[in-house]
Amino acid sequence: MSEVILKNPQQLALMRTAGQLLTRVFEHLDGFVAPGVSTLQINDRAEAYIVDVLKARPASKGQYGFKYSLNTSVDHVVCHGVPSADEVLKAGSIINVDITLEQGGYIADSSKMYAVGAIADEARQLVDTTYAALWAGIRQVRPGATLGDVGHAIQRLAEGAGYNVVREYCGHGIGRQMHEAPQVLHYGHRNSGLVLKPGMVFTIEPMINQGGRGVRTLKDGWTVITRDRSLSAQWEHTVAVTAQGVEVLTLREEERGMVG
């Protein structure tokens, strides 16, 4: 992978705009993700809002030949779930909705877990722990820290709760391209790896399994599931390293109290 591209204040402003537009897409889906809704309906609702209302581009559509505007990963699907009219959400499921958006030449990337109706306590605990792991990683981000610090914080929290971190997929630098340097692992050792500098922008997106960490890809070439069919959860934000610490460019309104 190429060298890390540091963003200047003007570029960060464009990325901040893209990130805040993306938060509006999730707001548009809140309350819509419910029993009886198909994952294709989620895709179509988000795409129409991005294009027609926000006047932006769904950056995932066409990326690597992908035909849709987002990924919908239900229950034991770890990531890259493909929207389908035949996949209708049922009460008790959990779903990760992973969306990218490009505006002004720069891309924002974020994902959110939704509970479909009432879910079991075990599923809620997995979702909540994965979210806590995301924020444990985010809170390590500051100039002079390392990517190993980020991964270690995530791994320690997840494994401490009895879960396993998926290692085959990671966060990534982001900017004009969806995938830039560096790779951001969700496991690791303190004081190891790339030293963080102001202007770096990347995603943190831990995937946490209820059972073993093993995964496999289905025949469609996209959908990744847990080998043991246990539940998996993921949350994601795009973050920027600032002189003061970290800015979460895709921070949603309900998360305003999380940073600090």
C-alpha positions in Angstrom: 0.0 0.0 0.0 1.2 3.5 -0.7 2.3 6.1 1.8 -0.1 7.7 4.2 -1.7 10.9 2.7 -1.9 13.7 5.3 -4.9 15.9 4.8 -4.6 19.7 5.1 -7.2 21.9 6.8 -9.1 22.5 3.5 -9.2 18.8 2.7 -10.3 18.0 6.3 -13.1 20.5 5.9 -14.4 18.6 2.8 -14.1 15.3 4.7 -16.0 16.8 7.6 -18.8 17.8 5.3 -19.0 14.4 3.7 -19.0 12.8 7.2 -21.9 14.9 8.5 -23.9 14.2 5.3 -23.4 10.6 6.0 -24.8 10.9 9.5 -28.0 12.2 8.0 -28.4 9.0 6.0 -28.4 7.0 9.2 -31.0 9.3 10.7 -33.1 8.7 7.6 -32.8 4.9 8.2 -33.6 5.1 11.9 -37.0 3.7 12.5 -37.1 2.2 9.0 -35.0 -0.8 9.8 -37.6 -3.0 11.3 -39.3 -6.4 10.9 -40.7 -7.0 7.5 -38.3 -4.7 5.7 -36.0 -6.3 3.1 -32.3 -5.4 3.0 -32.8 -4.2 -0.6 -35.4 -1.7 0.6 -32.8 -0.4 3.1 -30.4 0.0 0.2 -32.8 1.7 -2.1 -34.0 4.1 0.6 -30.5 5.1 1.5 -29.4 5.5 -2.2 -32.4 7.7 -3.0 -31.7 9.9 0.0 -28.0 10.2 -0.9 -28.6 11.1 -4.5 -31.8 13.0 -4.5 -31.7 14.8 -1.2 -28.1 15.2 -0.3 -26.9 15.5 -3.9 -23.9 13.2 -3.1 -22.7 9.9 -4.4 -23.0 6.5 -2.8 -19.3 5.6 -3.0 -19.7 1.9 -2.6 -21.8 1.5 -5.7 -19.5 0.4 -8.5 -16.5 0.0 -6.2 -14.8 -3.3 -7.1 -17.8 -4.1 -9.2 -20.3 -4.0 -6.2 -23.8 -3.2 -7.5 -25.3 -1.7 -4.4 -25.0 1.5 -2.3 -24.4 -0.2 1.1 -23.7 -3.5 2.9 -26.3 -5.1 5.1 -24.8 -7.8 7.4 -27.4 -9.7 9.4 -26.8 -11.9 12.4 -23.9 -14.3 11.6 -22.8 -12.2 8.6 -19.5 -10.5 9.6 -19.3 -7.9 6.8 -20.0 -7.2 3.1 -23.5 -8.6 3.2 -25.3 -8.0 -0.2 -28.8 -6.4 -0.1 -31.5 -8.6 -1.4 -35.3 -8.4 -1.9 -35.5 -11.9 -0.6 -33.8 -11.1 2.7 -36.6 -9.8 4.9 -35.7 -8.8 8.4 -37.2 -10.7 11.3 -37.7 -9.7 14.9 -34.8 -10.7 17.0 -32.1 -10.2 14.4 -29.2 -7.7 14.5 -28.0 -6.0 11.3 -25.0 -3.9 10.5 -25.6 -1.2 7.8 -22.3 0.0 6.3 -22.5 3.1 4.1 -20.0 5.3 2.2 -20.7 8.7 0.7 -18.6 10.9 -1.5 -19.1 14.7 -1.6 -16.7 17.3 -2.9 -14.2 14.6 -4.0 -13.8 13.1 -0.5 -15.3 9.9 1.0 -16.8 9.2 4.4 -17.4 5.7 5.7 -19.4 4.6 8.7 -21.5 1.7 9.9 -24.1 1.2 12.6 -25.8 -1.8 14.3 -29.6 -1.9 14.4 -31.7 -4.2 16.6 -34.6 -5.6 14.6 -37.5 -5.5 17.1 -36.8 -7.0 20.5 -33.5 -8.9 20.6 -32.0 -11.4 23.1 -29.9 -10.2 25.9 -26.9 -12.1 24.5 -27.2 -10.2 21.2 -27.6 -6.9 22.9 -24.4 -7.6 25.0 -22.5 -8.3 21.8 -23.7 -5.2 20.1 -23.0 -3.0 23.1 -19.5 -4.5 23.7 -18.5 -4.0 20.1 -19.6 -0.4 20.3 -17.6 0.1 23.5 -14.6 -1.5 21.7 -14.9 0.9 18.8 -14.8 3.8 21.3 -11.9 2.3 23.2 -10.0 2.4 20.0 -11.1 5.9 19.0 -10.0 7.2 22.4 -6.4 6.1 21.7 -6.1 8.4 18.7 -3.8 11.3 19.2 -0.5 12.6 17.9 2.4 10.4 19.1 0.1 7.3 19.8 0.5 4.3 17.5 -1.9 2.1 15.6 -0.9 -0.7 17.9 -2.4 1.3 20.8 -5.7 1.4 18.9 -5.7 -2.3 18.1 -4.7 -3.3 21.6 -7.5 -1.3 23.2 -10.1 -2.9 21.0 -8.7 -6.4 21.5 -8.4 -6.1 25.2 -12.0 -4.9 25.7 -13.5 -7.5 23.3 -11.5 -10.5 24.5 -12.0 -9.4 28.1 -15.7 -9.8 27.6 -15.3 -13.3 26.1 -15.5 -12.4 22.5 -13.1 -12.7 19.5 -11.8 -10.1 17.1 -12.0 -10.9 13.4 -8.5 -10.5 12.0 -9.0 -10.9 8.3 -10.5 -7.4 7.8 -9.4 -4.0 9.1 -9.8 -0.3 9.0 -8.1 1.8 6.4 -7.0 5.2 5.4 -9.6 7.2 3.5 -9.8 10.4 1.5 -10.2 10.8 -2.3 -10.0 7.0 -2.4 -12.1 4.7 -0.2 -9.1 2.6 0.7 -5.8 4.4 1.3 -2.9 3.7 3.7 -2.6 2.8 6.5 -4.3 -0.5 7.4 -5.8 -0.2 10.9 -5.8 -3.6 12.7 -8.3 -4.2 15.5 -5.8 -6.2 17.6 -2.2 -5.6 18.5 0.4 -4.4 21.0 0.9 -1.1 22.6 3.6 1.2 21.3 3.8 -0.7 18.0 3.1 0.1 14.5 2.6 3.5 12.7 3.0 6.6 14.8 0.0 8.9 14.4 0.4 12.4 13.1 -2.1 15.3 12.6 -3.8 15.1 9.2 -4.1 11.3 9.1 -7.6 10.2 8.4 -8.7 6.5 8.7 -11.6 4.3 9.7 -11.8 2.2 12.8 -14.3 -0.7 12.3 -14.0 -3.6 14.6 -15.8 -6.8 13.8 -16.4 -8.9 16.9 -17.7 -12.5 17.0 -19.7 -14.1 19.7 -18.0 -17.4 19.1 -14.7 -18.2 17.4 -12.9 -15.6 15.2 -12.9 -17.8 12.1 -14.7 -16.5 9.0 -15.4 -17.7 5.5 -16.6 -16.0 2.3 -19.8 -17.3 0.5 -19.9 -18.2 -3.1 -21.2 -14.8 -4.1 -17.7 -13.5 -3.5 -18.8 -10.8 -1.1 -20.6 -12.1 2.0 -18.4 -13.0 4.9 -19.9 -15.1 7.7 -18.7 -16.7 10.9 -17.5 -20.2 10.5 -19.4 -21.4 13.5 -22.5 -19.4 12.6 -22.3 -17.4 15.8 -23.5 -13.8 15.8 -21.1 -11.0 14.7 -21.3 -7.2 15.2 -19.5 -4.2 13.8 -19.5 -0.5 14.2 -17.4 2.0 12.2 -16.4 5.6 12.2 -14.1 7.8 10.1 -11.7 9.7 12.3 -9.0 12.3 11.9 -5.9 12.8 13.9 -5.8 16.5 15.1 -3.2 18.5 17.0 -5.5 18.2 20.0 -6.3 14.5 19.7 -9.1 13.0 17.5 -12.1 14.3 15.6 -14.8 11.8 14.6 -15.8 13.0 11.2 -18.9 10.7 11.1 -20.1 11.4 14.6 -23.9 11.1 14.9 -26.0 13.5 17.0 -26.8 10.9 19.6 -23.0 10.4 20.1 -22.1 13.9 21.0 -21.3 12.9 24.6 -18.9 10.1 23.6 -15.9 12.2 22.7 -13.8 13.5 25.5 
